[in-house]
């Protein structure tokens, strides 16, 4: 792995409804690649990452919308490169990280039926 590319990481999200799955990815992205950069005063990197996120989200939403499934799990492979460290307002140094998605995998789940299991209670 060259210094130019950064490190390759994989984030696996929990099984959720399609809408919730996208929300989980969004919350993870903003917590790791947008808000820290913004707090450190690097709006340029934060906005660059946000543009990448918007394209990723658009692609995921289009693909998920075509699937017609009940639940999904998103696995995201991405590259992250620490550009520098900035000191936030009275905090420890904050890494300024550039985000670049490599690929996403969507596992699909459908409800195929249900089974009811009655339980007997011993009331006296």
N, C-alpha and C positions, 0 to 999 in steps of 0.2 A: 504494500500500500504506500503510495507516494505521499509526500507531505502536502502536495497540491490538493489531493482528493479528500483528505480528512479520514475519519474513522467510519466504518460501515457498521450500522447497528440494526437490530430488529426489534420492533415493538409489536407485541401480540395483545390484542384487546379481547375483552370478555365477549361471550355470545350475548347478543342483544337484538332487539328489533332493528330493522334498517335505520330508522330515524334516530334511535338511541345510539346505535353504533357510530353514526356520523358525528353525533354530539360528543361522544367519548373521544373520538380522534381530534375533534376541534379543541376540546378542553385540554387535551394532552399537548397539542401543538402550541396553543397560546401560553400555557404554563412553562414550556421549555424553550421556545424559540422566538416568541414575540415580546411578552411582558418583561423578561429579564433584560433584553436588549433595550427596550424602551426606558426601563428604570435606570439603566446605566447611561442614558443620554445618547444612545446610538440609534436614533430614529431611522437613519438610512438603512441599516442592516435589518431593523425590525420591519420596515415597510417592504424591503426586498423579500424577506422571508414570507411576509403576508401575501405578496403577489404569487409566490410559489404555492403557498397553501391554498389560495383561491382556485388556482388551476387544478391542483390535486383534488380538492373538494368537488369541483365541478365534474371532473372525470369520474370520481367515485359515485356521486349522486346519479349521473347518467347511467352508469353500468348497473348500479343496484336497482334503479327504477325499472330496468328491463328484465330483471330476474324474476320478480313476482314470488318472493319467498317470505316465510314467516320470521325467520331469524338468520343472522349472519355473524361471522367472526371475521374481523379485518386483521390481517398481518401486514405490517408496513416495514419494508426494508428501506433504509435511508442512509445518507452520508451526512455527517456533521463535522464541521471544521471550526475549531476555536481560532478566531482571528486575533483576539487580544483579550486582555483583562482590564476592566474599568472598575473604578471604585464608585459604588453607589452612595447615596446620602447616608453617611454614618454607618455603612455596612462593610462587610468583607468584599474582596474583589469579586466582580461578577464576570463570568466568562461571556464574551461576545461570540455567539455561535451562528454560523451560516448553515441553513437547512437545505438539503437537496434530496427529494424522494428518488429512489431507484426503481422500486416496484411494489405493488400491493397485491395481496392474495385475499380473495373473498371466499370464505367457506359458507356454503348455503345449507339451511336447515328448513325442512317442511314438516308440518304436522301431518302424520299419516293416519291418525286415529286416536282414540282414547279408550281407556278401560276403567270401569268403576269398580272399586273394591270395597264392599261393605264390611263394617266392623261390628261385632256383637258386643254389647256392654252387659255386664253382669250386675244389674241393679237389684238390690234386695229390699 
